[in-house]
């Protein structure tokens, strides 16, 4: 059965580092997997926002 060079490389890498997939999943969970959004909390945050002026650096006090 034919295997490309990349497939062979990945198979060798997985043999050399059996914990690689678990490390990848842990890294992914840190960056990408988010907790579900609490809609009540989100509505509270949006309601408590302070309106920003169109041009932030000029305040007409």
FIDO-596511 format. One line per 4 residues: their letters; for each residue x, y, z of N, C-alpha, C, O. Coordinates in steps of 0.1 Angstrom, whole numbers. Example, Ala and Ser with C-alpha at 12.3 -4.5 7.8 and 13.67 -1.06 7.14 Angstrom:
2
AS	132/-57/78/123/-45/78/132/-33/78/142/-33/85; 128/-22/71/137/-11/71/129/0/79/134/11/80 .
//
This chain:
61
XXXX	8/-12/0/0/0/0/9/12/0/19/13/8; 6/22/-9/14/34/-10/11/44/1/-1/46/5; 22/49/7/21/60/17/30/71/13/41/69/9; 24/83/13/32/95/9/43/97/19/43/92/30 .
XXXX	53/106/16/64/109/25/58/116/37/63/113/48; 48/124/36/42/131/47/36/121/57/37/122/69; 28/112/51/22/102/59/32/93/67/30/90/79; 43/90/60/53/82/67/60/90/78/62/85/89 .
XXXX	62/103/75/68/112/85/59/113/98/63/112/109; 46/115/95/36/116/106/36/103/114/35/103/127; 36/92/108/35/79/115/48/77/123/47/72/135; 59/81/118/72/80/126/72/89/138/76/85/148 .
XXXX	67/101/135/66/111/146/57/106/157/60/107/169; 45/100/154/36/95/164/43/83/171/40/81/183; 51/75/165/58/64/171/68/69/181/70/64/192; 75/80/177/86/85/185/80/93/197/86/93/208 .
XXXX	69/99/195/62/107/206/48/103/208/39/109/202; 45/92/215/32/88/217/22/97/224/10/96/222; 28/107/231/19/116/238/16/129/230/10/138/235; 21/129/218/19/141/209/5/145/207/1/157/208 .
XXXX	-4/135/205/-18/138/202/-25/144/214/-33/153/213; -21/139/226/-27/144/239/-22/158/241/-30/167/246; -10/161/238/-4/175/239/-11/184/230/-15/196/233; -14/180/218/-21/188/208/-35/191/213/-40/202/211 .
XXXX	-42/181/218/-56/183/223/-56/193/235/-65/201/236; -46/192/243/-45/201/255/-42/215/250/-48/225/255; -34/217/240/-31/230/235/-43/236/228/-46/248/229; -50/228/221/-62/232/214/-73/237/224/-79/247/222 .
XXXX	-74/229/235/-84/233/245/-81/246/251/-90/254/255; -68/250/253/-64/263/259/-68/274/250/-72/285/254; -66/272/236/-68/284/227/-82/284/221/-87/295/218; -88/273/218/-100/273/210/-113/268/217/-123/274/213 .
XXXX	-112/259/225/-124/254/232/-129/263/243/-122/265/253; -140/269/241/-145/279/250/-157/274/258/-164/264/253; -159/279/269/-171/276/278/-183/281/271/-183/291/264; -195/275/273/-207/280/268/-210/294/274/-207/297/285 .
XXXX	-216/302/266/-219/316/269/-232/316/278/-242/311/273; -231/323/289/-243/325/298/-250/337/292/-245/348/293; -262/335/287/-269/346/280/-274/357/290/-274/368/286; -277/353/302/-280/364/312/-268/372/315/-269/385/316 .
XXXX	-257/366/317/-245/373/320/-241/382/308/-236/394/310; -242/377/296/-239/385/284/-248/397/283/-243/408/280; -261/395/286/-270/407/285/-267/417/296/-268/429/293; -263/412/307/-259/422/318/-246/430/314/-246/442/316 .
XXXX	-237/423/308/-225/430/303/-228/440/293/-222/451/293; -236/437/283/-240/446/273/-247/458/278/-246/469/273; -256/456/288/-264/466/294/-255/476/302/-258/488/303; -244/471/308/-236/479/316/-224/486/309/-216/492/315 .
XXXX	-224/485/296/-214/491/288/-215/506/288/-226/511/288; -204/513/288/-204/528/288/-203/532/273/-194/527/266; -211/540/268/-211/544/254/-198/552/252/-194/560/260; -191/549/241/-179/555/237/-182/566/227/-190/565/218 .
XXXX	-175/578/228/-177/588/218/-171/584/205/-162/576/205; -175/590/194/-170/586/181/-155/589/179/-148/581/173; -150/600/185/-136/602/184/-131/602/199/-133/611/206; -124/592/203/-120/589/216/-111/600/222/-112/603/234 .
XXXX	-102/605/214/-92/614/219/-97/628/221/-89/636/227; -109/632/217/-114/645/219/-126/644/228/-137/638/224; -125/648/240/-136/648/249/-141/662/251/-133/671/255; -153/664/249/-159/678/250/-165/679/264/-177/677/266 .
X	-157/683/274/-162/684/288/-167/697/290/-172/700/301 .
//
